[in-house]
């Protein structure tokens, strides 16, 4: 098993984020500064704090980065540093000189960094972000040639289909989010969205969703099919140029909407928060009254308390919808 920083065995991706978040909470409570060695906490928190502006503001440059307690430049530097580490990590390497676009580390970065760039008035993408865009674009263009992130031959059935479904959504999400500030959908982003729709399930109980990686790392890769479908909805929602109204995608989009509405009540709060974000720009997912009521209950502090149970020094993602203290249907 690979080692990371301290010489201790690396946790699985989702467990690493949960453990890192728990350490972060303890460090803040104790007034400890400079706790910068977590692999995934930065992207997780930055996405929660920043990415919502993709759905609530037409102009991401209006996102405020002026705060005595928070520095947009420091956040950008931290995120770039984490992604650089990931790109160079041998375990993340994949075929054709590409790297794994992970749900738990790379996808949050891909959402947050374009918004930070616009808010900070940066004129160009950072080097790590450009590396990510080049990596995603390469894999989208070579979709029929590149190997799945986790092939059946080495990881067992159905990891190939899970990998393809997961990657197709993440690729489309990252490229669409990058295009959003400029207001123009690139040819590569459109191709990524086409690939994403091609991997969508069209029959069975999960019709409208995508095969999704199962590594028991909730919420990213553990019973996460609904979460993945919300990411697909976000990709469509943020894609510029009126993409969500494109007649060519309406049948597929209807399948996605039906799935998200049909399965909503059986899923955990973080999944429904993602659905709430997507619904701000993608009609038909949540009614205006439901959205207003749910939003009023999701204050920053109480939302995190409802997302995680704490015990034995660990933070465990809650799995019981009844424990969320949300409005009916949420």
N, C-alpha and C positions, 0 to 999 in steps of 0.2 A: 504494500500500500504506500502511495507517495507521502512525503512529508511536507509540511508547510510552516515556515517561520520557526516554531518553537521546538520542532523535532517530534511533536506528538502526531499520531495518525490523523489524517485529514478526515473530517466528517463528510457524509454524503451532502450533496449540494443544498437540499432543503434544510437538513439538520444543521449544517454549518451556518445558514442564515439565522435559524432560530437561536442557536447557541450564541452566535455573535451578537444578536439583538439583546439577548439576556445580559451578556457582559456589558454591552453599551448602556443598558438601563442602570445596572449597578454602578457603573463608572460615573454616570451623570449624577446619581443620587449621592455619591461620595465626593462630588466636586473634582473628580479626576479629569485632567485635560490631556489632550494629545493621544487619545486611545485610538490609534489609526491602523491597527494591524488586522482588522477584520476583513475578510475577503469580500463579503457580499452586503454587509449592512449599509454601506454608503449608497449603492444603487437602489436598494429597497426603499430607504427613507427618502432619497431624492425623488424617486418616482412618485411616491405618495404626495410629497410637498409641491412638486413642480408640474408634473405631467397633467394634473387636473386642468391647467390653463389651456391645454390643447382643446378641451371640450367646452370651456366657459368663456374663452376670449378669442375673438376673431383675429386679434393682433397680438401675437406672443410677446412682442417688444414691450407691451404694457405691464408685463409681470415685474413686480418690484423686487429688486435685489438689495434694497437699502434697509439694513437692519443692524442694530448694534449687536445682536446675538447670532447673526447668520451672515456669511459672506458668500455671494454667488461665485466670485472668483475662486475662493478656496474650495467650494463644492465642485466646480468644474475641474480644478487641478486634481482633486482627490479622485473623481470619477475617471479622469483620463489615466491617472496612475494605476487604478485598479484594472482598467481595461488593458492597459499595456502589459500588466502582469499576466492577465488571462491569455492574451495573444501569445505570449512567450512560454506559457506553461505546456510542457510536453504532453500532458494528459489531454489537453484540449485540441491537440493537432489532429487534423483529418486529411483525407486524400487530396491530391491536386494542390498541395500547398495552401490549404484552407484550415480554418479552425472551427470548432463547435460554437454555434450560436445558442448559448444556453438560456433557458427560461428564467433562471434565477439570478444571473449576473449580467449577461450581454443584452437581453431584451429590455430590462429596466434602464440600462445605459442608453440604448438606442431611442427610448422614449424621452428621457430627461434631457439629454445633451443638446438636441436642437433647440429646445425651449430656453435652456440656459444661454445658448449662443445668441439667440435673438434678444433676450432680456439684457445681456451684457453688452450688446452692440458689437459683437465680434463679426468681422467681415468675412471670415473663412472658417471652414471646419478645422478642428484640431487634428493633429496627426493621428492619434488613436481613433478618432471618429472616422476619419477618411479610410483608415485601414479596415474598419468594420464595414463601411459602405462598399469598399472594393471587394471584400470577402463575400458579403452577401450577394452583390451583383454577379460575381463570378459563379457562385453556386446556382443562382437563378438561371443564368445563361447556359450553364452546363448541367441543368437538372437531370437530363437523361444519361449523363456520363458520370456524375459524382456519386459516390457511394453514400448510403444512408448513414447518419451519425452512429447508429447502433444496428448493424445488420443481423438478420436472423442467424446467419452462419456462426457468428461468434457469441451472440447474446441470447439466442433462442427466439422462437416465434411468440408473439407477433411484433418483435422490435423493429423490423424494417418498416412495416406500415405505420407503427406508432411514430417512428422517426420522421418519416415523410410527411405525415399529417402535421406534426408539431413544427417541423422546420418550415413548411410552406406558410404557415400562419405567421411565424416570427419574422420570416424574410419580408413578407408583405407589410407587416406592421412597422418594421424598422424603416423600410424605404418610403412608405407612405408618410410616416412621421417626419422623416427628413424633408420631404417635399412640401409639407404643410405650410411652413412659414412663408415660402415663396409663392404659394397659391397655384402651382402648376404641377401636374402629375407627369413624371418622366416616363419614357418608354420602358425603362427597366422596372419601374414601380408597377406599371400596368401589366407587364409580363409576370411579375411576382404575384400580383393579384389573380391573374389568370391561372397560374400554377396552383395557388391556394384553392380556388374554386374547383380545380380538377381533382383535388384530394378530398373534397367534402363527401361525407357519407350521404347517400340518397335513399337509403332503405333501412329498415330495422328500427328498433327503439331509439337509437341515437341519431336517426336521420336529421340532417341539418348541422350536425357537429363534425368534428374531425377525429381520427384516431390520435390518441395522445399518449406520450411516454408515461409509463407507470414505474416509478422507482421508489414509491412510498415516501416521497418528499413533498408533502402538501405545503402550500397550495399549488406549487409549480408543476410537480411531476409525481403526483400521488392522488389518485381518484380525481383527476384534474381536467376531465374532458369538458366539463361546463366552463371552467376557468378559461380553457383554451378557446372555446367558442366565443366567450366575451372578448378575448383578444382579437379574434377575427372581426367581430362587430366594431371594435375600436379602430381596426385597420380601415374598414370601410368608412367609418364615421370621420376619420381625420384625412382621408385621401382627398386632395383638393380637386378643383376643376369640375365640381358637380358629379363626381364619380358615383355616389350613392344613388343618383337618379338615372344612371345609364340603363337603357332598356335591356341591354344584353345580359345584365346580371340579376334582373328582378326575380326570376324563378329561383335562383340559388339563394338570393337574399331573403326571399319569403320562407324558404326552408330553414334558414338560420334564425329568423325572427320566431318562427313557430316553435323551434326547439328551445330557444331561450325563454320564451314565455311559458311553454309547457312544463319545463323542468325547473323553473325558478324557485318554487317554494321548498324544494327538497335539498337545497344547497346552502353552504355556509355563508356567513356574512361577507367575507372578502370577495367571494364570487359575485354577490349581489351589489357590492360597492362598484366593482368593475362594470357590471351591467348598468348601474346608475350613471357612471361616467359616459359610457357609450350612448346612452339614451338622450343625453343633452344635445346630440347632433344627429342621431339616427332615430327617426320617429318609429312608433309601433312597438317599442320594447317596454316602456313604462308610461303610464298616464301622467299628465302634468300634476294632478293632485297627489298621486303616489310619490312622484319624484320630490315634490315640495315637502311632503310629510317625512319621507325618508331622509332627505338632506338636513332637515331641522334636527333630526336625532343623531346625526353623525358629526358631532363636535369632535375636534381633534383628540382631546384627551380620552373621552368616553369611548370613541371608536376603537382606539388601540386597546383599551381595557377589555372591550367586548371581543376583539379579535383573538386574544391570547389568554389562556389560563396559565397561572404561575404556580409552581409547586416544586419542591425539592431543588431549588436553584435553577430550574429550567422553565422555558416558556414554550407551551404546547399549543398548537393551533386548535381552536375550538372546532368541534365537528357537529354540535347539536344545534340546529336552527332554533329550537325552542329556548335556548339559553341566551339568545341575542338581544332580547328586550327591544325588538324592532316593531314597527307597526304591522298590523295584520297583512299577510302576504309578503312580508319582508323578514 
